[in-house]
Amino acid sequence: MNPVLTRLGGYPLAAFQDLAREMRAQPEPTYDFSIGDPVEPTPPFIRRALIDALDPVSQYPTAAGIPELRQAIAGWVGRRFGVAVDPDTQVLPSSGSKEAIFHTPLALLDAGSSRRHAIWGAPGYQPYERGALFAGGESDAVDLSPERGWRLELDALGEARLDRAFIAWLNYPHNPTGAVVDEAYLRAQLATARAHGVVLGSDECYVEIHPPSGPRPPSLLQAADGDLSGVLVYFSLSKRSGMTGYRCGAVVGDPALIAAQRIMRPNIGTGSPEFVQRAAVAAWSDDDHVAERREVFEEKRRIVLAFLDEVGLRTGGSEATFYLWVAAPGGDDVAYAQALLARRIIASPGSAFGPAGTGWLRLALVPDAEGCAAAVDVWRTAIAEGALPGG
Ligand SMILES: Cc1ncc(COP(=O)(O)O)c(C=O)c1O
C-alpha cells in the first residue's frame, strides 16, 4: 500500500459521520447542513445542452477540451473580472476543480528538489495537502485565525518556510469559514509568492456565490494586473451553476504553468466527456441563472442568520459561499454537533477541517428554504428545552 495512505489515516470524525449516515437513511425528516452539495436543480437549458450533444458515436475527449469550451471560459472571465485571457494558452478545462487542484503538483513538483512543500491555510480543503503528498511533496498547513479574518498571510511565514515551498494555495471565498478578501490582500500575497519563486494557486470555486447585494469577491486574475506569471486560478461550475455531478471546472493562468499541465493531464485521463463540455459551454455563457441561484441561497441565508442572531449564536466569516461558520457555545464543536444530531440536524464540526477549526460549526445551506425554516424551529425548541445551549 502507498505509505501516504497509511500516513493520512482514517477520517478524524468517522464515528460522527457514521451516525449522520444512519440518520439520513431513516424515514424521519433530517436537516442535513453537512455536505456542500446543494439540491437545487441544474437549470433546464444546461441539461438540454447536454442531451442535444449526445452523439451516436462516442470518442475520447482531449485534455485540452473543445475550443468552444475554452472560449466560453475566457468569455466568462472577461465578463466577470474584466480580464482578457487567451483561451488557447491560458485556459484549461478540468473535471471539476478538485481533481485539477489535486493533480497540479504532478505537473509542478520536482520531488527531488528542495522545494517540495505546499502551503495552505487550515481549516481548509484537503486536496491542497493531499495532492502534494501523493506527488511526493510535503504539506505545510498554516493555522488561520478569527483575529486575522481567516486570512493566510504569506509574508508572516518567514523566508525559510517560503523558500522550501513550490506552491501556496489561497481559497477565498473560503471553505469552511465563508471569509472573503479584497484585491489588495490578493496583490500582497502575489508579491510575496513571486519574491520567493512560489507559484500562487487560488481556488475560487465560490467566487460567484455571494450575497446578491454585497460586493463581488475579487479574483487573483484581477490582482495580477495583466501579468499572470506564477498564477494559477481554479474555477468551477459545481456551485456556480448547480452542476456538482457534471464535473466541470477550469484552470486559468500563467501560460507556462498551463502548458505543463496540458502535457501532464493526458496521462491521467481526466478529460470531461464532450457532451458534458457542451453543457459547460452553455453554463459558462450565461450569467442570469447564477444570479437566480444567488437569490435562492440568500433566502436560506437570511432565515438561518436571523435565527442565529435571535438565539445569540455568533458567526465568524460567513460573508460569501453558502456556508455559515458558527461559534459553538462552550467551544466544543463535536459535542454541539452531536447534540444537534440528536435533533436530526446535521452540521459539520469545525475540527473536521483541521484542529484550527475547533470550536466552530460549518452549516452548508443545502436544505431548501422550507427545510432551513423547519430546522431552525427544531433548533429553537431544543434550546428552549435546555437540550442545547444558545449563545
Ligand atoms: C474549497 C473547494 N475547492 C474545490 C472544491 C471542488 O469542487 P468541484 O471539484 O466540484 O469543482 C470544493 C468542493 O466542495 C471546495 O469546497
The ligand as an ORCA input file, in Angstrom:
! r2SCAN-3c Opt
* xyz 0 1
  C     -12.774     24.899     -1.471
  C     -13.215     23.939     -2.511
  N     -12.491     23.810     -3.622
  C     -12.831     22.965     -4.590
  C     -13.957     22.183     -4.485
  C     -14.234     21.190     -5.570
  O     -15.276     21.487     -6.334
  P     -15.500     20.774     -7.729
  O     -14.488     19.668     -7.881
  O     -16.874     20.244     -7.673
  O     -15.289     21.831     -8.747
  C     -14.761     22.285     -3.351
  C     -15.956     21.445     -3.209
  O     -16.664     21.439     -2.253
  C     -14.380     23.187     -2.338
  O     -15.093     23.334     -1.225
*
